Amino acid sequence: MAISKELLDILACPKCKGAIQLNDKQDGLVCDACKLLYPIKDDIPVMLIDEALPV
């Protein structure tokens, strides 16, 4: 199940409050400004800075 467009429109990077987008594999959300990937686990985005991975 993919993340809905409505949810993507609401979510923002917790570090810089900037825009995020779905990555190519659709297994995480990427903040281009911070160069961080927030993983999606069990169809739920994990929006914790400590859980983010560098891109």
N, C-alpha and C positions, 0 to 999 in steps of 0.2 A: 504494500500500500504506500503510495507516494504522499509526500507532504502537500497539503492543499495550497492553492494560490493565495487564499485568504490568510492562512497562517503565515506564509512567507512574507506577505505584505505587512503583517503586524510585528514579526520578529525583528530584532536589531541586535547587533553585536553588544554583548554585555560590557566589553572593555572600552570601546570608543563610541558606542551608541550609533554606529554607522550601519549602512545597508549590508545585508548578507544575501548570498545566493546559494542555490543547490549546486554541488560540484558535479562533474561529469559522470561519476559512478553512482550518483544519487545516494551516497551513504554518509553524507555530511554536508554541513553548511559552511561556506567560506566567507571570511571577511577579508577583502582585498587590502584594506587600509592597515589592518593589524597583521596580515599574513597568517591567520589562524584558521584551523579547521575544527568546527564543532561537530563531533560524531552524532549520528542518528542510531539509536539502539532501540530495537523493538518498536520501530515507527515513531519514536519520541526523540526529538532533538535534545541533546544534553548541552544546555547553554551555560556551562560553568567554565570560568576562565581556567581553573586548575585542570580541567579535563580536556581542554583544547590542545590540538596538536599543531606544531609549526608546519606551514605549507612549504 
